[in-house]
Amino acid sequence: MIRMKWYGVSSTARRKIMAKDSRKNKQLANISLGIMAAGFAATLPFREGGLSLLHAGFEAGVIGGLADWFAVTALFRHPLGIPIPHTALLPRNRNKMSDGIVRVLEERLLAKESMLEKLRQLDLAQQLLPAIRQGLHAAVHSERLPHVLEGALRSVPAEKAVPLLSGEIRSAVERIDLEAALRGFLRNAKENGTDDRLLDLLLERAEVWVSTEGMRRELGNAVMKLVQGMNLGGLMQFAVNAFIGYLDEDRVGTMLQSFALMKVRELKIHHNEQRVAIKKHLLEGLETVISQLSETGQLLAMRDELLASFDLDGELTRLLETWREKGIGFAHSEDFAAKAWPLIERLLDRLEENEGLIRGAEHWLKEQVAGLIERNHVKIGSFVKENLDRLDNDQLVELIEDKVGQDLQWIRVNGALCGFLIGLLLRSVEMITGYS
């Protein structure tokens, strides 16, 4: 009921309402005392007979009301401003009260051991994950998030981010062992069949090249020039001349072209011995080239030349600007929430399914909270003490009266009523016993 009463009410409005209630109760207590005093005065002439019963009641009510008024007032201030001993108890004993409050907080209500024990019993993941999911869902579907994301994306300075990124990329490239990387590439190519595919690609290009009309003419022309330039003499020269007279460039080129194409097609057969030998020699040759380049430092020089020739900063700047504009456009798109939330939800689902990660995160979080409690527990009492010391006596009295003054004023009302009833009872006893 108390929570429902103050739900949605600001602290300032709450203080005003409590102060108003306190004034009403104080007025009620004064009215009750005034009624008793008026009744006492009105029945003074009737201290004998039946009305003496009422007079005794009002008299006791005045005494009870005044006594309780004195007691309640003495807690906070001197009654009527008279410095009567043992009055204004709270202002006079504020240091004891502050120390008592601090001790109760540190040793009882907020004892370090009990806080740590309660922390160990808490299932933080079970309590935090639903709240995180709900908070993210509300954030993704809020109208302000696209503007927040746009501001965040535009606040990333390209002139600072790009040199940092390019520096990291260059450092990462420089840390690469190029010789080991190239040897690993050759080894993987042999294991996964990439060498076969590369050789097939070369053979296909060679087949296309050899099949051309120009290559046929070049082959025929080259052989005819070679034969015609031979000076053998005698019978051998006669035979060669006869052979040349029978053939021409076109025939020779066609014969050599057909022979070359046949050899290329044989090499395309994977289990061909010549193909296997060629692959072996090619790989060995590449290994030798890699070793020579590494020993002479040419690999590092090639790497540096490649990095120097590539405008890494410019490419990163363009890439960053492209990503920035795409991100801003996506944030302001109508289906942003519809696309973004399922992705976030899947990530949260995977997070919740990863029990090991959850346990690790919860253990880390509890350690951080426990460390925070260990380091700052002594500050709790100091914090409370500092806040209490900031209040002067009048403010402290007002604070306590706002909290408990309403109930204390009812003590005065009850004192007057109880005194009235007790006076009636005692006077009745006197009348019955005849000792009035």
Stockholm file with secondary structure:
# STOCKHOLM 1.0

chainA/1-436         MIRMKWYGVSSTARRKIMAKDSRKNKQLANISLGIMAAGFAATLPFREGGLSLLHAGFEAGVIGGLADWFAVTALFRHPLGIPIPHTALLPRNRNKMSDGIVRVLEERLLAKESMLEKLRQLDLAQQLLPAIRQGLHAAVHSERLPHVLEGALRSVPAEKAVPLLSGEIRSAVERIDLEAALRGFLRNAKENGTDDRLLDLLLERAEVWVSTEGMRRELGNAVMKLVQGMNLGGLMQFAVNAFIGYLDEDRVGTMLQSFALMKVRELKIHHNEQRVAIKKHLLEGLETVISQLSETGQLLAMRDELLASFDLDGELTRLLETWREKGIGFAHSEDFAAKAWPLIERLLDRLEENEGLIRGAEHWLKEQVAGLIERNHVKIGSFVKENLDRLDNDQLVELIEDKVGQDLQWIRVNGALCGFLIGLLLRSVEMITGYS
#=GR chainA/1-436 SS CHHHHHTTCCHHHHHHHHHHHHHHHHHHHHHHHHHHHHHHHHTGGGCSSTHHHHHHHHHHHHHHHHHHHHHHHHHHSCGGGCCCTTCSHHHHTHHHHHHHHHHHIIIIITCHHHHHHHHHHCCHHHHHHHHHHHHHHHHHTSSSHHHHHHHHHHTSCHHHHHHHHHHHHHHHHHTSCHHHHHHHHHHHHHHHTHHHHHHHHHHHHHHHHHTSHHHHHHHHHHHHHHHHTCCCCHHHHHHHHHHHHHCCHHHHHHHHHHHHHHHHHHHTSTTCHHHHHHHHHHHHHHHHHHHHHHHTTHHHHHHHHHHHHSCHHHHHHHHHHHHHHHHHHHHTSTTHHHHHHHHHHHHHHHHHHCHHHHHHHHHHHHHHHHHHHHHHHHHHHHHHHHHHHTSCHHHHHHHHHHHHHHHHHHHHHHHHHHHHHHHHHHHHHHHHHTCC
#=GC SS_cons         CHHHHHTTCCHHHHHHHHHHHHHHHHHHHHHHHHHHHHHHHHTGGGCSSTHHHHHHHHHHHHHHHHHHHHHHHHHHSCGGGCCCTTCSHHHHTHHHHHHHHHHHIIIIITCHHHHHHHHHHCCHHHHHHHHHHHHHHHHHTSSSHHHHHHHHHHTSCHHHHHHHHHHHHHHHHHTSCHHHHHHHHHHHHHHHTHHHHHHHHHHHHHHHHHTSHHHHHHHHHHHHHHHHTCCCCHHHHHHHHHHHHHCCHHHHHHHHHHHHHHHHHHHTSTTCHHHHHHHHHHHHHHHHHHHHHHHTTHHHHHHHHHHHHSCHHHHHHHHHHHHHHHHHHHHTSTTHHHHHHHHHHHHHHHHHHCHHHHHHHHHHHHHHHHHHHHHHHHHHHHHHHHHHHTSCHHHHHHHHHHHHHHHHHHHHHHHHHHHHHHHHHHHHHHHHHTCC
//
